[in-house]
Amino acid sequence: MLVLGIETSCDETSAAVVDDTSIYSNVVWSQQEHAKYGGIVPELASRAHVRAIVPVIETALKEASIKLNDIDGLAVTKGPGLIGSLIVGMNVTKGMAISLSKPFVGVHHLEGHIFSNVIERNIETPFLTLLASGGHTELVLVENLGQYRLLGQTLDDAAGEAFDKVAKLLNLLPTNKMVMGGRAIAAAAECGDPQAIPFPRALASVDSFDFSFSGLKTAVSNHVKQLQESSIDLREVVPDVAASFQAAVVEVLVGRTIKAMDFLNVSRVAIAGGVAANRLLRTDLQSRVEQKGGEFFCPALELCTDNAAMIAATGLFYMQRGNQSVMDLDVSARIPLPPAVVN
């Protein structure tokens, strides 16, 4: 069963073709016009999706060596995300579904990230997923594919959001190109000492699976202000600040995940989302999981960030079980994971 997936939840326009066993194409076009504004401008994002979505779909079909009529169904992100961006993908998908007389499925964006780990491998359920991205940081127990229990989530900033804000604070982001803050921090941290600055680990002693990164971000900001007031050249200390901040984020993410692993007595742990591309996080979490005799799973780097292959794979899962969406399906900026079970 061939499924064409479409992802337009934020600033990436993506289309992909997948079936039960393979990814035939996964085209991602990233918007660059937001760089000079220091963040995503929703109105500009939706307009860029309008311009890009047809060429991106055409490229995905060409790379998959198929015609549009060859697909058996469509999948599209229904939320969460930017409303204007989501609407573009949803309307294009509905139009194709009507013209082709094909079924379509609206996919939860975070469920798509969970499926990024099962696109090219089978993972026996239950398994624990740390979902860390620019907009979300959650610990989710995957009881079965399609059945999830939310164990904990960020109480303020998401991990990826904290990376972005600190990268901007340290002047690591260019103004002519969109660069993920996590990538910029990781690059700067390579030459730094992760123990140079004892940044706080929020909620470390709290009996919870929730996360908090706002206090850490504030601590970095205060530290930078103190350096500037002391007339210290920030460029000389950026590596140490970046390395110490990254170490604090990773320690919290890994610690909470291992705590949940022990509490649930789960042996399989996966990571997903844009922050899953962080090398320190991947290696530290894998090491801790394997020390406990568990199995660790992480998606390929190109499947960590927003992409349509994960959306197509999720849609395929539901279509194979006879599920499809109705034409009056609407997008949503905020929507819980199915079946919205909160521990």
C-alpha positions in Angstrom: 0.0 0.0 0.0 1.6 3.3 -1.2 0.9 6.3 0.9 1.8 9.9 0.1 2.4 11.9 3.3 2.4 15.7 3.7 3.8 17.6 6.6 3.4 21.4 7.1 3.1 21.9 10.8 5.7 24.6 11.2 8.4 25.9 8.7 9.3 22.7 6.8 7.3 21.7 3.7 7.7 18.0 3.3 6.2 15.2 1.2 7.1 11.5 1.2 6.1 8.2 -0.3 6.2 5.1 1.8 4.8 1.5 1.9 4.9 -1.3 4.4 8.6 -1.8 4.1 10.3 1.2 2.4 10.7 4.9 2.2 10.7 5.7 -1.5 11.1 9.4 -1.1 11.2 12.0 1.8 11.6 15.5 0.5 12.0 18.3 3.0 12.1 22.0 2.1 13.1 24.3 4.9 12.1 27.9 4.9 15.0 30.4 5.3 13.2 33.7 5.3 12.6 33.7 9.1 16.3 33.9 10.0 16.5 37.7 9.9 13.5 37.8 12.4 15.1 35.5 14.9 12.2 33.1 14.9 9.3 31.7 12.9 6.8 34.2 11.7 3.5 32.3 11.3 2.1 34.4 8.4 5.3 34.1 6.4 5.4 30.4 7.1 2.0 29.7 5.7 2.6 31.8 2.6 5.9 29.9 2.0 4.0 26.6 2.3 1.6 27.7 -0.4 4.5 28.4 -2.7 6.4 25.3 -2.0 3.9 22.5 -1.5 3.1 21.6 -5.1 6.8 21.5 -6.2 7.7 19.5 -3.1 5.0 16.9 -3.8 6.0 16.7 -7.4 9.6 16.1 -6.4 8.6 13.4 -3.9 6.6 11.5 -6.6 9.4 11.8 -9.1 12.0 10.5 -6.6 9.7 7.6 -5.8 9.3 6.9 -9.6 5.5 6.9 -9.4 2.6 8.9 -10.7 0.0 10.6 -8.4 -2.6 8.0 -9.5 -0.4 5.2 -8.2 -0.9 6.1 -4.5 -3.4 4.2 -2.5 -4.0 6.9 0.2 -2.8 10.1 1.7 -1.7 11.2 5.2 -1.4 14.8 6.5 -0.5 16.4 9.7 -3.6 17.7 11.5 -1.9 19.2 14.5 -0.4 20.4 16.7 1.4 23.2 15.0 0.9 26.6 13.4 -2.7 26.9 12.2 -2.0 28.7 9.0 0.7 26.2 8.1 -1.4 23.2 9.0 -4.3 24.5 6.9 -2.1 24.5 3.7 -1.2 20.9 4.0 -4.7 19.8 5.0 -6.5 21.6 2.2 -4.1 20.3 -0.5 -4.5 16.8 0.9 -8.3 17.0 0.9 -8.2 18.3 -2.7 -6.1 15.4 -3.9 -8.2 12.9 -1.9 -11.4 14.2 -3.6 -9.9 14.3 -7.1 -8.3 10.8 -6.8 -11.1 9.2 -4.9 -8.6 8.0 -2.3 -8.8 7.8 1.5 -6.8 10.2 3.7 -5.8 10.2 7.4 -5.2 13.2 9.6 -2.1 12.4 11.7 -1.1 13.7 15.1 2.3 15.3 14.6 3.8 13.8 17.8 2.5 10.4 17.0 4.4 10.8 13.7 7.6 11.4 15.7 6.9 8.2 17.6 6.5 6.3 14.3 9.8 7.7 13.1 11.3 4.8 15.1 9.2 2.1 13.6 9.3 3.1 9.9 12.3 0.9 9.2 12.3 -1.6 12.1 9.9 -3.4 14.4 9.9 -2.5 18.1 8.0 -4.8 20.4 5.5 -2.9 22.6 5.4 -1.6 25.2 8.2 0.8 24.9 9.0 4.2 26.4 9.6 7.2 24.1 11.4 10.4 25.0 9.9 12.9 22.6 12.0 16.1 22.6 11.6 18.9 20.0 11.4 22.6 19.6 7.8 22.7 20.8 7.5 19.6 22.9 9.2 17.6 25.6 7.3 14.5 26.7 7.7 11.1 28.1 5.2 8.7 26.5 4.6 5.1 27.2 3.7 3.4 23.9 1.4 0.6 25.2 0.6 -0.4 21.7 0.9 1.6 18.5 -2.1 3.9 18.6 -2.4 3.7 22.4 -0.3 6.0 24.5 0.1 7.1 28.1 1.5 10.5 28.8 3.8 10.2 31.8 5.4 13.6 31.9 5.9 16.8 30.0 7.6 20.2 30.1 6.0 22.7 32.5 7.4 25.6 30.6 10.0 25.7 27.8 10.5 22.6 25.6 14.1 21.3 25.4 14.5 22.4 21.8 13.1 25.8 22.6 15.6 26.2 25.4 18.4 25.3 23.0 17.2 27.9 20.5 16.9 30.7 23.1 20.3 30.0 24.5 21.9 29.8 21.1 20.4 33.2 20.3 21.6 34.5 23.7 25.2 33.4 22.9 25.0 34.9 19.4 25.4 31.5 17.7 22.7 31.9 15.1 23.3 33.5 11.7 21.0 36.1 10.4 21.0 34.8 6.8 20.2 31.1 7.4 17.9 29.1 9.6 20.0 27.0 11.9 18.6 24.8 14.8 19.8 26.1 18.1 20.6 22.6 19.3 23.0 22.2 16.4 24.7 25.5 17.1 25.0 24.7 20.8 26.4 21.3 20.1 29.0 22.7 17.7 30.2 25.4 20.1 30.2 22.8 23.0 32.8 20.6 21.3 35.6 22.8 22.5 34.1 23.5 25.9 34.2 22.0 29.4 30.8 20.6 30.4 31.7 21.0 34.1 32.9 24.5 33.9 29.6 26.1 35.1 27.2 24.4 37.6 24.0 25.3 35.9 20.8 24.1 37.8 19.0 20.8 37.1 15.3 21.7 37.6 13.0 19.3 39.4 15.9 17.0 40.2 14.6 16.1 43.6 10.9 16.1 42.7 9.0 12.8 42.4 7.7 13.5 38.9 8.4 12.7 35.3 7.8 16.3 34.2 10.5 18.7 32.9 11.4 22.3 33.4 14.0 24.3 31.4 12.9 27.9 32.0 15.0 28.2 35.2 18.1 26.8 33.4 17.6 29.3 30.5 17.4 32.1 33.1 20.5 30.9 34.8 22.4 31.0 31.5 21.1 34.5 30.8 22.2 35.7 34.3 25.6 34.1 33.9 26.1 35.9 30.5 25.1 39.2 32.0 27.6 38.8 34.8 30.3 38.1 32.3 29.4 41.1 30.2 29.4 43.3 33.4 32.9 42.0 34.1 34.0 43.1 30.7 34.8 39.5 29.7 34.8 38.8 26.0 31.8 36.5 25.6 33.4 34.8 22.6 36.2 33.4 24.8 33.8 31.6 27.2 31.0 30.6 24.8 32.3 27.0 24.4 32.2 26.4 28.2 28.8 28.0 28.6 27.4 26.0 25.6 29.0 22.7 26.9 27.7 23.3 30.5 24.2 24.2 29.3 24.0 21.2 27.0 25.2 18.9 29.8 22.5 20.2 32.1 19.7 19.6 29.5 21.0 16.1 28.6 21.3 15.1 32.3 17.7 16.1 33.0 16.4 14.4 29.9 18.3 11.2 30.5 17.6 11.1 34.2 13.9 11.5 33.8 13.8 8.8 31.1 15.7 6.3 33.2 13.5 7.1 36.2 10.4 6.3 34.1 12.1 3.2 32.7 12.7 1.9 36.2 9.2 2.9 37.5 7.4 1.1 34.6 9.9 -1.8 34.5 10.1 -1.3 30.7 13.2 -2.6 28.9 12.8 -0.8 25.5 13.5 2.9 25.2 13.2 5.1 22.1 14.0 8.8 21.5 12.3 11.0 18.9 12.0 14.6 17.8 14.5 17.2 16.7 16.5 17.1 19.9 17.0 13.4 19.3 19.7 14.4 16.8 21.9 15.6 19.6 24.9 13.3 19.8 25.5 13.7 23.5 21.9 12.9 24.3 21.9 9.8 22.0 25.1 8.4 23.4 24.4 9.1 27.1 20.8 7.7 27.0 21.9 4.6 25.0 24.7 4.0 27.5 22.4 4.3 30.5 19.6 2.1 28.9 22.1 -0.6 27.9 23.7 -0.6 31.3 20.3 -1.7 32.6 20.1 -4.5 30.0 17.6 -2.6 27.9 17.3 -1.9 24.2 17.7 1.6 22.9 16.2 2.9 19.6 16.7 6.1 17.8 15.6 7.2 14.3 18.0 8.1 11.5 19.1 11.8 11.7 16.9 12.8 8.7 13.8 11.3 10.5 14.4 13.3 13.8 13.3 16.7 12.5 9.9 17.3 10.9 9.4 15.2 7.9 6.6 13.6 5.9 7.9 10.0 6.0 6.8 9.7 9.6 3.4 11.2 8.8 2.9 8.8 5.9 4.0 5.8 8.0 1.5 6.7 10.7 -1.3 7.2 8.2 -0.4 3.8 6.6 -0.8 2.2 10.0 -4.3 3.5 10.4 -5.4 2.9 6.8 -4.3 -0.8 7.1 -6.7 -1.1 10.0 -9.6 0.4 8.0 -9.5 3.9 9.5 -9.7 7.1 7.5 -10.6 10.7 8.1 -13.7 12.6 7.0 -13.7 15.6 4.8 -14.8 18.0 7.6 -11.7 17.1 9.7 -10.1 20.4 10.9 -6.6 21.2 12.0 -5.7 22.1 15.6 -2.9 24.1 17.2 -3.2 21.9 20.3 -4.4 18.3 20.4 -3.6 15.5 22.8 -2.1 12.2 21.7 -4.7 9.4 21.1 -6.3 8.1 23.2 -5.5 11.1 25.5 -4.5 9.0 28.5 -2.7 11.0 31.1 -0.9 9.1 33.9 
